[in-house]
Amino acid sequence: MSSKIGDPNRTLSDSINVATRSVHTKLNKLVVSRLPLAQPPQADDASQYVSGLLHIAPIYITFELLWKTILKMPESLEMHNSEQDGPTDTSCEPDDVRPEDKPNAPRQSLVDTRIETLLSDLYFDGLQRSGPLQQDLMSLTCWSDRTLSEQLKNASKSPVLGDFLAHIETSVGKSPHVLLAYAWVLYMALFSGGRFIRASLENIYPAFWIPASAQQPTSTTLGGLTGEYILPLSFFRFNTHEDGEDLKREFKKRLLESEIYLTTPEREEIVEESRHIFEYMIRIIGELDDICGTDKEADEARLLSLRSRDSLVVQRERREQVMRKTTAETAAERTRNWVEKALQRLT
């Protein structure tokens, strides 16, 4: 492998952060301003949030599948070659997502051995978000695996998102090393802004997340042995003892160790691709404004692809029932806590 090339005083991650600072700030402001529109009291169910996930999931699916294909992972080849119209599963469980039902399956391409080794060193289990995103969508909608695949494909046909996905395939096909831009921008975002988003969503009352087509709250929506609600927020959670902070450290460590093998032009391409990612994400938010009616002019479009809206009345009645029960239980718990504290002060 070649020796280190480029500015020794600035790491690749620092170069990306410096080059994308202005668009990063703009994107953050847009996300912060739109997030309340997908939550109570502006939204009475998770339809807006589902719309957002349908536009985010194909991005992660596409770049992660391209990465696996470059590394010649068996499951990536199966995804590409498998049938798309198998039997429909009507289960609501998120584990029923079939890996073969993925949009934008990439073509196998030849990659320089140096870059393939670098990408192999930077790929490790735990960071990937395609599975958790699809789990969340299954829990939120109770769609079958086939319906989920169809809805992801439909979302991928929207003009801006479709343009972005085509751009990803073209850029990675031409310069596979730009996958590092996607990994850095899209994974690291979950360890910063993603924490804020998750904390905000976790504060929503549990009935908000119940799919309209679910006849009864299930283990995927409500409950569990502990009696706590299991929220469909797997996208923002990492299954490690440190909730992903250890994955973050490991990725940054491996990137720092591996980037010395990139040429100066390759580093510049990665930085430039990072700018493109932020610019596309800003445009996607604009597209979601049109789809979801967050410009206050398209109320019907707010409920993108939720076929179960015929059960709206049933859903609201169920949500109100759960809310009353939850409110009563919370009030009782607060009363018990107050009494206990009062007794402690008296003793």
N, C-alpha and C positions, 0 to 999 in steps of 0.2 A: 504494500500500500504506500501511497505517497506521503511525504512529510506534510507538516502543517502549513497551510497556505491561507493568507488573509490577515486581517487586523488582529494581532495577538492581544490587544487591550479590550476587545469587545467580543463577548460570546455571541453565538448565533441567536440565542433567546433574547439577549439584550438588544441586538440589532433589530429583531422583529418588533420588540416592544417600543423601541424608539421610533421606528418607521411607521408604526400603526397607531401612534398615540392619539392623533386627532380623530381618526375614524373610530377608534376604540371608544373614545369619550362620547362621540356622537351616538354610537350604537348603544352604549350603556344608558344614555339619557332616554333613548327611544324605548328600551326595554322597561326601564323604571316607570315611564309614563304610561305604558300599555298594560303592565302587569295588573294594576287594580281593575282594569276593565274586564278581566277574566275571572274576577273574584266577587263575592258578595260585598256590598249590595248591588253593584252594577250588573252582575251576572247571577242568575238564580240556579244555574247548573253548570256542569263542566264542559258545555259545548264549545265555548270559546277556547278553552284550554286544549281540547281535542283537536281543534282546527290548527292550533299552533304546533302540536306534536306531529300532526300529519305533514307539516311542512319542514319540520326539523329532522324527523326520522330518516327520510330518504337521503339526506346529506351524510349522516353517519353511516347508514347502510352502504352507500356507494363508496365512500373512501375506505371504509374498513374492509369491504369485499375486494376492492382493488388491491389493498395491502396483502390480504391473504392469498390472492391470486398470484401476485408477484412472488410470494414466498412458496408458491406451489402447495399450499395446504390442501389436503384431500377434501375437506368440507367445502372449500371454495369452488372446486371443480364440480362437486355434486350439485351445488346451488345453480351453477351455470347450465348443467346438462339435464337436470331433473324436469319432470313434467310440471306444468303450471296449473293444470286443471284436474287435480285429484279430487277425491270425495270430500264433500263439505262436512266439517265437524261443527255441530251446533253447541258444543260446550262453551261455557263462559270462562273456563279456567285459562289463565295466561300461559300455562305450560303447554297449551295445545298449538302454540305458534310453530309452524313448520319452517325449518331453515331454508327449504327450497323456494318458499314464496317470497322472493326478494325482488325489488325493482332494480333495473339497470345492472344486470349481471355483466361483469366486464369480460373482455376477451383476454386470453392468455397472451403475454408479450414477452419478448426477450429483454433482459435487464443486465446491465453491466455487473459483473461479479462483485466488484467493490461496493456498488450501491446495494445490491441484494444482501450482502453481508451486513452492511450498515443498518438496513431496514430490519433484518433478522435480529440484530442485537437490540434494537429499540422496541421490538414487538414482544409483549408479555401479557399473560392473562390478567384480567381484572379491570383494565382500562376500557375495554370495548363497551360501547353503549347501544349497539343495534338490538341485542336481546332485551335489555331492560326497557328500551323505548317501546318495543312491540309488546312486552308484558304489560306495560302501563296502558297502552291502547286497548288491549284485550280486556283488561279489568274495567276500563272506563266505558266501554261500549258494549261488551258482551258479544262482539262480533265473532263469527267463525274464522278459522285461519284463512279460508279462501276470501271471505269478505274483507278481512284486513289487508290481504295482498291487493285486492282490487282497489280499495280506498287509497292505499299508498301509491299505487300506479296512477290513479286519478289525480291525486294531489301533485304528483310529479309532472303532470302535463300542464300545470299552470305555467304561464309564460316565464316569469322570473325564476321560479324554482327549476323548471325544465331547462332553462338556459344555464343555470348554475351547475346542474348535474352533468350536462353536456360538456361544460367547461372543465369540470373535475376530471372526467374521463379523458378528454383531449390533453389536458395539461399533464396528468399522471402518465398517460400513454407516451407522451413525448419526453417527459422528464420525471421519472419515477421518484427522484429524491424530493420533489415538492410535497410528497406525502408528509414530510416532516412539518410543513407549514400547517397542514390540517390537524395533525396530532397535537402540535403545540397550541394552536389557537382554540381548537374545539374541546380538547381535554382540559387544558389549564383553565378555561373559562368556567368549568364546572367546579373548580376548587376555589373560585373567588366569587363572581357574581352568582354562580349556581347555588352557593350556600345561602345567599340572601334570598333567592327565589324560593328555595326549598323551605326555609324558615317561614316565609310569608304564606306559602301554601299549606303548611302543616297547621296553621292556626285556623283554617276554615273548618266549620262544623262538618262532621263526618257524612251526614246525609247528602251534602252537596255533591259527593262523588259517586252516589249510587246510580248505576245505569238505568235508564228509563225502562229497558226491556227486562230487567231483573225482577222476577216475581217476589223473591225473598232476598234479604241481605245474606250474603254468603261469606265464606272465609276469605274470598278475594276482595270483598268490599267492606264488610263489617265483621268484627269479632275476632275470635281466636281463643285459645285456652287461657290467655292472660286477661281476656275481657277488654283488651285495648283495640282500637280501630287500626286496621292495616291500610294505610293510604296508598294509592297507586302512584307513588313517587320514586319508583326504582331508578329512573333516569338520573336522579340526583344523589343516589346512594351508592356506595361502594362497599362490597362485602369483605371488609378487612377489619381488624381490631381497631384501626385508627380512622375508620370511615374514609379510606382512600388517601389520607395524608402520607402514608408510607408508599403508596403507588406514585404519588406526586414526586416525592423525594427520589425514588428509584428512577423514574423517567428522566428527571432533570439531570441526575448523575450520569445515566447512560448517554443522554444527548451530549453532555459536556465531553464525555470520553470519546464519542464517535464523531463529533463534528470536525475533528482535526483531519479527517480523511476526505472532507469536501473541498472541492476547488473553489476559488474565488467566484467564478461565474455561477457555480451551483449554489453557493450561499446567497448570492444576489437574486437568483431565481426563487429561492425559498422565501426570502424577504418580500419580494414582489408578489408572490402568490399569497402571502399572508395579507397584504393590502387588499388583494382581490376578494379574499374571504370576507373581510369586514365590509367591503363595499357591497358584495352580494347580500350579506345578511341584512344590511340596511335596506336594500331594495325589497327583500323578502318581507320585512315588516310593513313596508308600504303596500305590498301585495295583500298581506293579511288584513290590513286596514280595509281594503276594498271587499275582501271576501267576508270578513266578520262584521262589517258595518261599524267599525270603531270610529268612522267619520260621522256617525249618528244619522246616516242617510239610507242604510241598507239593513233594516232590522231582520228581514227574512234570511239574509245571507249569513246572519250570525251563527246559524246552526248547521254549519257545513257538515254534510255527509252523515249526520246522525239519523239514520233511517227509523230509529225507534221513537221518533217524536210523536207518533200516533198515541203513545202511552203517556203523554205529558201530564194529563190530569191525574192518572194513577201515580205517576212519579211524584208530583207535588204533594199529593195526599200522604204518600209514604214518607216523604222527606219531612213534612210537617209533623207527622206522628213521631218519627225518630227524634226530631228537634225538641218536641215537647218532653219526650222521655229523657233525652240528654240534659235538657235544661233543668228538669226536676231533680235528676240525679246530681247535677252540679250544685244546685242550690242546697240540696241536703248535705252534700259533702262540705260545702262552705260553712254551713251551720254547725256541723260536727267539729270542724277545725276551729271555729270561733269559740265554741263551748270549751274545747280542750285547752285552748290558749288562756281563756278566762279562768279556768280551774287552776291552771299552772301558776297564774299570777296570784291567786288566792292562797296557794299552799306555800 
